[in-house]
Amino acid sequence: MSFRMTTVKIAGMSCNHCVMGVKRALSAIPGIQNLEVKVGEARFDGNVDLEAVKAAIEDEGYQVISVA
């Protein structure tokens, strides 16, 4: 679990449709706060299981490059 500002770099996103899909998927994860998603990146605060974040992004069809 992580409680800090987390930045996830994401490959395969190219448009606002991609952004909305990732935002919808991450919004469903308990504990995520202050979520911001743009093409290629998601940022959020919260006490979050980072494996759940990775799985949600990959379930949308994108690849997680890094988590910091």
MIMIVEX-430081 format. One record per residue (C-alpha): residue number from 0; z, x, y. Coordinates in steps of 0.2 Angstrom, whole numbers, plus 2048, in hexadecimal, padded with zeros to 3 digits. Example, Ala and Ser with C-alpha at 12.3 -4.5 7.8 and 13.67 -1.06 7.14 Angstrom:
REM MIMIVEX-430081
<timi 0 <827 83E 7EA>>
<timi 1 <824 844 7FB>>
***
This chain:
REM MIMIVEX-430081
<timi 0 <800 800 800>>
<timi 1 <7FC 806 812>>
<timi 2 <804 800 822>>
<timi 3 <7FA 809 830>>
<timi 4 <7E9 808 839>>
<timi 5 <7DD 80A 82B>>
<timi 6 <7CA 80E 82D>>
<timi 7 <7BE 80B 81F>>
<timi 8 <7AC 813 820>>
<timi 9 <7A0 808 817>>
<timi 10 <78E 80C 812>>
<timi 11 <781 7FE 810>>
<timi 12 <785 7F3 81F>>
<timi 13 <776 7F1 82B>>
<timi 14 <779 7E1 835>>
<timi 15 <785 7D3 83B>>
<timi 16 <783 7CA 82A>>
<timi 17 <78A 7D9 822>>
<timi 18 <798 7DA 82E>>
<timi 19 <79C 7C7 82C>>
<timi 20 <79D 7C9 819>>
<timi 21 <7A8 7D8 819>>
<timi 22 <7B3 7D0 826>>
<timi 23 <7B5 7C0 81C>>
<timi 24 <7B9 7CA 80C>>
<timi 25 <7C6 7D5 815>>
<timi 26 <7CE 7C6 81E>>
<timi 27 <7D2 7BF 80D>>
<timi 28 <7DD 7CE 809>>
<timi 29 <7F0 7CA 80C>>
<timi 30 <7F8 7D6 819>>
<timi 31 <7E8 7DB 823>>
<timi 32 <7EB 7D9 835>>
<timi 33 <7E0 7DD 845>>
<timi 34 <7D0 7DE 83B>>
<timi 35 <7C1 7E5 843>>
<timi 36 <7B1 7E7 83A>>
<timi 37 <7A0 7EE 840>>
<timi 38 <791 7F5 838>>
<timi 39 <797 804 82D>>
<timi 40 <7AA 802 830>>
<timi 41 <7B9 7F7 82E>>
<timi 42 <7CA 7FA 837>>
<timi 43 <7DA 7F1 834>>
<timi 44 <7ED 7F2 835>>
<timi 45 <7F9 7EC 828>>
<timi 46 <802 7EF 817>>
<timi 47 <7F3 7EE 80C>>
<timi 48 <7EE 7F3 7FB>>
<timi 49 <7DF 7FF 7FF>>
<timi 50 <7D8 7FC 7ED>>
<timi 51 <7D7 7EA 7F1>>
<timi 52 <7CD 7EE 801>>
<timi 53 <7C1 7F9 7F8>>
<timi 54 <7BE 7EC 7EB>>
<timi 55 <7BB 7DF 7F8>>
<timi 56 <7AE 7E9 801>>
<timi 57 <7A6 7EE 7F0>>
<timi 58 <7A5 7DC 7EB>>
<timi 59 <79B 7D8 7FA>>
<timi 60 <78F 7E5 7F5>>
<timi 61 <793 7F4 800>>
<timi 62 <79A 806 7FC>>
<timi 63 <7AA 80D 803>>
<timi 64 <7A7 81E 809>>
<timi 65 <7B8 823 80F>>
<timi 66 <7C9 81B 814>>
<timi 67 <7D4 823 821>>
***
